[in-house]
């Protein structure tokens, strides 16, 4: 599914920030990214995704990634989160893991 080649979303099922499979750095200042929020989105039947927003710890640039989900993943996350949004105030303002320079 689109986006799951970059993001490991398994931690979202434990109300924890997602992890990247590859390092990501700010294209403006090379800073590290913090988890901002994740938002569940249903566009139409059979089109489900989680939008993951991250914020640069240095220059405050915000990126949003759309990661496609199965219907089952969408429904399970909605139930676990008790809604459609997971914010950093629930998970903690943490740097995205696996976000290391090589």
WOQUI-V736399 format. One record per run of one state. SS is the DSSP state (~ for helix, > for strand, _ for the rest). FROM is the first residue (numbers start at 1). TO is the last residue. Records with the same first field share a line. If there is no record, write none. Layout:
BEGIN
SS = FROM-TO / FROM-TO
END
This chain:
BEGIN
_ = 1-6 / 9-9 / 15-18 / 21-32 / 45-46 / 57-61 / 70-70 / 82-84 / 92-94 / 96-102
> = 7-8 / 19-20 / 33-44 / 47-56 / 62-69 / 85-87 / 95-95
~ = 10-14 / 71-81 / 88-91
END
